[in-house]
Amino acid sequence: MPLALAAAATFAAPALAQDVQGLPPSTGSVASTAAEFDLDRDSVTIGAAGVYLTDYEGSNDYRWTPAPAAIGSIKGFSFTLAGNRLSVDLIPNQPGPTWDLQAGPIGVVNFNRNSLKNIDDPRVRALGKVDTAIELGGYVGIGKTGVITSPYDKLSVTVSYRHDVANAHDSGIWQPSVNYITPLSPKAAVALFGSAERAGRGYATTYFSVSPTQTVASGLPTYNARGGWKNYTLGGLATYSITGNLLKGFKIVAGGTYRRMLNDFADSPLVSIAGSKNQWLGAVGLAYTF
């Protein structure tokens, strides 16, 4: 079962694509582990999922939204396009159970609160919408294939940084993460991951502060949020082939995450009064690997 791990993961992580804060940057290289066993084999997976997520970061209202995705490995270089997030591993994967060095660019289009029609809470709508942020950066990491359950499971640790270049929040976000994925059979695989985020003062001010003028409009108390550790996220993912095996054809994907808001971000009126510190996300989708 040397390639089952690769195809199993090729769509598991992107099912949660809309939740960009909770998605580890190294999912592209984890997902395309096929290249580690057969460098001549290119693999690409495309799909779509229905994602149940919060109206805004920190909300307690939820909605369904579609999430497109594409993920794979070409000539040993892996990539992940997950909704509004793109990452590429510029270090080619090596064959066999081995160490995997990871490094490459990340780009995120942050749509948080850029549309008032997607927000149910009238108090948060009264704060006004926020410009779309374009967050660009990169990541580095290291992974090891063949660590616990078989020669084909994989554990990866990464650290990423991205910065808004569109002057929406004009600050940076650090994200350390840990990913583990293992095949269960030629038809199924599961993955677990954990991550945290540390956001700058500009991010805190833009999305979690309430100005005196906004207090008058919304009724929420004035609040000045500072940067720091914003949240931690824990997630689980599973995929199952419905057309033979996980290397080719259609597969079902399902997963979910739990996120806990922290520090000034959790104490913001947008979270403590209008929303919740506990953030949940669920997704189910269909993918095709070729």
N, C-alpha and C positions, 0 to 999 in steps of 0.2 A: 504493500500500500504506500509506495514512496511518494506519490503525487497527490494523494487524497487531501492532505493538510492544506496544500496550496489552494486547490479549487474550493475547498470548504470555506476558507476565509475570504475568498475573493469578493463576496458581497456582504458578509456579515457586518462588518464595521460601517460601511456606507449606509446601511439601513437607518442609521441614526444621524443622517447627514445634516438635518436642519439644526441640530443641537451642537453648533460648532464649538462652544466652549467645552463640551464634554468629550469631544472626539480626539483621541490621541493622534499626534502627527505621524506616527510610524505605522499606521494601519496599512498604508500602501505596501511597504516592504514586508510586513507580516503577511498580508493577504496574498502576495504573489510569490510565495515560497516555492512554487513549482520551479522557478528558475534555479533554485539551489540544488535541484536534483537533475535537471536537464536544461542546460544553458541554451540548447538549440530550440527549445520549445517556447514559443511566445504564447501568452495566455491573456485574454481580455474578457472581462465580464461586464455586461450592462444590465441595468434593471431599474425598477421603480418601487417605491414603498409608500404606504400610508403611515404617516407619523402623527402621533397624538402628543402634543407638546403645549407648553404654556404660551399665553398671549404675548408676554414679554418676559425678560429675565427677572425673576422674582415674583411673578404673578401667581395667583391661585385659581385663575380661570384657564381652561384648556380648549384646544381646537384641533381638528384634523387638517393636515396639509399634505400634499404629495411631495415626494423627495426623489429626484432622479439621481443616478450614480453610474460611474464607470470606474473600473479598477483593473489593474493587470501588470504584466511584465513584458517588455519588449527588449530583446538582446541583453537581458540581465538587468535592465533599468526598470524599476517599478514606479507606479504612479497611482494616485487616488484622486478622483474627482467625485466629491461627496456633496451634492447640493451646491452650497455656496462656498465650498472649500476645495482647494487644489494643492496637493503636495507631490513632490517628485524626489525619489532617492537617486542621487547622482553617482553613488558607488555601486558598481555592478555586484549582483549576488554571486556567490561562489557555490559550486556543487557540493552536495553531501552534507552530513551533520557537521557543522562548523560554526565559527564565530562570524557574525555579520556586522560590519561597520556601516552606519547609516548617516547620511548627511544630504541636505538638499533644501530647496526653497519651499515656502508655504505662502499661499495667498488666500485671504478670506474676505468675502463681502458681508459685512455685518449689517443685517436688516433690523436689528433690535429697535423697536418703537419708531420705525420710519414710516409707518402707516397707521393712522388712527382707527381705520375701519376694522382692524384686526384686534382691537382692544375693547373688551366688554366694560371694564370698570370706568364709569364716567369721571371719577376723580383723576385717574391717570390720563385719560383722554384730554382733560382740561389742562394738563401740563404742556401739551403741544407735542408735535412730532420731532424726531431727531434726524439729522441728515444721515444718509448712508455712509458708513465708514468702510474704507478700503485698507485692510490690514495686510501688510507684506512683511515677510521675514524668512526665517529658516530654522532648521533643527539639526541636531546631532544625536546619535544614539548608538547603542550596541545591542546585538541580539545573539542568542545561542540556540541552535537547533539540536534537539536530542538532549533534554535536560531531566525529565521526570518520568513520563508515561511510556515513551517510545523513542526511537531515533528520529521521529518526525514532529514531535511537539516543539514549540518555540517560545522562549521568554525574551522580551525586549524591554529596554529601559531607554527613554529619550528625554531630551529637554529642548523646548522650542521657544522662540521669541518672535513676536510680530508687532509692528508699529503702524498706527493709522497714518496714511499719507494723504488722506482726503480732507484733513482738518475737521473731521466730525467730532472726535474726542482727543485727537492729537497726543496720544500717549501709547505706552507699550504694555504688552501682556506676556508674562513668562508662564510656561506650562510644562512642568515635569510630569511624566506618565510612565506607567508600567503596564505591559500587555502580555497575556499568555494565551496560547491557542493550542488545541490538541485534537487530532482526529479520533473519532470513536469507531469508525468503520469506513469502507470506501464510499458510503452514502451520507455520512453525517460527521459534523465537527462542532465543537463549542469553543468559545473564547471568553475570557474575562479581562477586564482592564480597570485601572484606577488612575485618576489624574487630579491635579489641583491647579489653580490659577492665581497668579499675583498680578493685579492690575494697577496702573499708574493713577495719579491724582486726576488727570484729565478724564479718564474713563469713569472714575467715581463721581466726579462733578457732573458729567454729561448725562449719565444714566440713573444716578441714585440720589443726587442732591435735589433740594426743593428751594427755590429762591422766594423771597418775600412776595414778589409779583405772582409767582405760581401758587403760593399759599392762598392769596386772595381769590384766584381763579378756581382752585381745586378744593380748598378746605383742608388740605393736608398741611401739617406743621412744617415750618421752615427747617431745613436740615442741610448741613454742610458735610458731605461725605469725603473721607480721606482715602487715599490709595492703600493697598496692602493685599493680604491674602483674601481673595474674593469668594472662593468656594472649593469644595472637593467633590469629585464625582466617582461613583462606582457603577460598573456596567457589566452586563452579561449578554452574550449573543449566541445564536444557534442557527445552523443551516442544514437542510436535508435535500438530497437530490431526488427528483421525481421522474427522471429519465435516465436510468442506468447507474451512473456514478457521478462524482463531483468534478471530474475533469472536463466534462463536456455536457451541454444540454441545460435543461431547466432545473432550478432549485428554489425551494421555499426558504425564506429568511425571516427570523423573528428575534427581537431583542428588547432591552429596556435599560434605563439608567436611573439612578437616584443621585440627586445633587443636593448638597447642603450649603446654603449661603452662610457666609462668615463675616465677623467683625463689622465695620461700618456699613458694608453692603447689606448685611442681615438686619441692621438696626435702622436702615432707611425707611421712611414712611411708605415708600412704594412696596416694601417687603413686609415690614412689621405690622402695618395697618391695612394697606390695600392688597397685600399679597401673602406669601408664605415663605419661610426659610426652607421648607422641604419642597423640592422640585422633582417631578417625575416625568419620564418620557417613555413611550412605548412605540414599537414599530413592527409592521409585518409587510412583507413584500415578495416579489417574484423577480428572479434574475436568470440570465442566460449566459453561459460560458462557451466561448469558441476559440 
